[in-house]
Amino acid sequence: MTPGGFGKAAVQRFREQQHAGVKEPSPLDLVPADAPADDETITVWNGERFVNWSVWRAHQPIAVEEAAAKPDPAREFADAQRIWAKCGSTLVMLANEEGERWVMYVGSLRRRDFATPFLAHAIRTAEFWFGPATAGWQREESVK
């Protein structure tokens, strides 16, 4: 038996149930002892009978959870010449020099140890070195 969550309240309820001797019913308790079954080595309970696993697997619906799409600054600013963000407590600017590579400025100083042809790589590196962009990335025109 596991707690129905990971919060303190769920753990407390779990411990109280253990000490009180309360047990949750097992899923196997819901299966009748004389339940019909296919004559197969591997079977699965489908709620009515034990069926061949390969048949059960082929008939199960597929559910896909789509994660919320995160904004991709590399696509949003692909045409920009300069973008900036406050990463942690550091002002970071990424500048596209001659359309060939992105360089990084920290405050007003250029980092001589970094240059990349890929904006996404520049953004990941800046956020790895200095922390996530607190208010997102902005075009240079809005620097104040």
C-alpha positions as CSV (number, residue, x, y, z in Angstrom):
1,M,0.0,0.0,0.0
2,T,1.4,3.4,-1.0
3,P,0.2,6.8,0.0
4,G,-2.1,8.5,-2.5
5,G,0.3,11.3,-3.2
6,F,3.6,12.6,-1.9
7,G,2.5,15.5,0.3
8,K,2.8,15.5,4.1
9,A,-0.9,15.0,4.5
10,A,-1.0,11.9,2.3
11,V,2.0,10.4,4.2
12,Q,0.3,11.2,7.5
13,R,-3.0,9.4,6.4
14,F,-0.9,6.5,5.2
15,R,0.8,6.1,8.6
16,E,-2.5,6.5,10.4
17,Q,-4.1,3.8,8.3
18,Q,-1.1,1.5,8.9
19,H,-1.4,1.9,12.7
20,A,-5.2,1.5,12.6
21,G,-4.8,-1.7,10.6
22,V,-7.0,-0.4,7.7
23,K,-6.1,-2.0,4.4
24,E,-7.1,-0.9,1.0
25,P,-8.7,-3.6,-1.1
26,S,-6.3,-5.3,-3.5
27,P,-7.1,-5.1,-7.2
28,L,-7.0,-8.9,-7.1
29,D,-9.9,-8.9,-4.7
30,L,-12.0,-7.5,-7.5
31,V,-11.4,-10.5,-9.7
32,P,-13.8,-13.5,-9.2
33,A,-12.1,-16.8,-8.3
34,D,-13.9,-18.5,-11.2
35,A,-13.2,-15.8,-13.8
36,P,-13.1,-17.1,-17.4
37,A,-9.7,-17.1,-19.0
38,D,-8.2,-17.7,-22.4
39,D,-5.9,-20.8,-22.7
40,E,-2.7,-18.7,-23.0
41,T,0.5,-18.5,-21.1
42,I,0.3,-14.7,-20.6
43,T,-3.1,-13.2,-19.9
44,V,-4.4,-9.9,-18.8
45,W,-7.6,-9.1,-16.8
46,N,-9.7,-6.8,-19.0
47,G,-12.4,-6.3,-16.4
48,E,-14.5,-9.2,-17.5
49,R,-12.1,-12.1,-18.3
50,F,-8.5,-13.0,-18.6
51,V,-7.5,-12.5,-22.3
52,N,-4.4,-13.2,-24.3
53,W,-1.9,-10.4,-23.7
54,S,-1.1,-9.8,-27.4
55,V,-4.9,-9.5,-28.2
56,W,-5.4,-7.1,-25.2
57,R,-2.4,-5.0,-26.2
58,A,-3.6,-4.7,-29.8
59,H,-7.0,-3.5,-28.8
60,Q,-6.1,-1.0,-26.1
61,P,-6.6,2.7,-27.1
62,I,-3.5,4.8,-27.2
63,A,-3.5,8.0,-25.1
64,V,-1.0,10.7,-25.8
65,E,-0.6,13.6,-23.4
66,E,0.6,16.7,-25.3
67,A,2.9,18.8,-23.2
68,A,2.2,22.5,-23.3
69,A,4.4,24.0,-26.0
70,K,7.1,26.1,-24.5
71,P,8.0,29.2,-26.5
72,D,11.2,28.7,-28.5
73,P,13.2,31.9,-28.3
74,A,15.6,30.6,-31.0
75,R,12.7,30.5,-33.5
76,E,11.2,33.8,-32.3
77,F,14.4,35.7,-32.6
78,A,16.0,34.0,-35.6
79,D,15.9,37.2,-37.6
80,A,17.1,39.4,-34.7
81,Q,20.6,41.0,-34.6
82,R,20.7,41.3,-30.8
83,I,18.7,39.9,-27.9
84,W,19.0,40.2,-24.2
85,A,17.8,38.8,-21.0
86,K,18.4,39.1,-17.3
87,C,19.7,35.6,-16.4
88,G,19.6,35.3,-12.7
89,S,20.9,38.6,-11.6
90,T,23.2,39.1,-14.7
91,L,22.4,41.1,-17.8
92,V,23.3,38.9,-20.8
93,M,23.2,40.1,-24.4
94,L,23.6,37.8,-27.4
95,A,24.7,39.5,-30.6
96,N,24.7,38.1,-34.2
97,E,28.0,39.2,-35.7
98,E,27.9,39.4,-39.5
99,G,25.2,36.7,-39.7
100,E,27.8,34.0,-38.9
101,R,28.0,33.6,-35.2
102,W,26.4,34.6,-32.0
103,V,28.6,36.1,-29.3
104,M,27.8,36.8,-25.7
105,Y,28.1,40.0,-23.7
106,V,27.8,40.0,-20.0
107,G,27.0,43.5,-18.8
108,S,29.1,45.5,-21.3
109,L,32.0,43.1,-21.6
110,R,32.2,40.5,-24.4
111,R,32.9,36.9,-23.4
112,R,35.9,36.0,-25.5
113,D,35.5,32.3,-24.6
114,F,32.2,31.9,-26.4
115,A,30.9,32.1,-30.0
116,T,28.4,29.8,-31.8
117,P,26.6,29.7,-35.1
118,F,23.4,28.6,-33.4
119,L,21.1,30.9,-31.4
120,A,19.5,28.1,-29.5
121,H,23.0,27.0,-28.3
122,A,23.8,30.5,-27.2
123,I,20.6,30.8,-25.2
124,R,21.1,27.4,-23.6
125,T,24.7,28.3,-22.7
126,A,23.7,31.7,-21.2
127,E,21.0,30.2,-19.1
128,F,23.3,27.4,-18.0
129,W,26.0,29.7,-17.0
130,F,24.0,32.5,-15.4
131,G,20.5,31.0,-14.6
132,P,17.2,31.1,-16.4
133,A,16.0,34.2,-18.1
134,T,13.8,35.8,-15.4
135,A,11.5,37.8,-17.8
136,G,12.3,36.0,-21.0
137,W,14.4,37.1,-23.9
138,Q,13.9,40.5,-25.5
139,R,15.0,42.2,-28.7
140,E,17.6,44.9,-28.3
141,E,15.2,47.7,-29.2
142,S,13.4,47.3,-25.9
143,V,16.6,47.6,-23.7
144,K,16.2,50.3,-21.2
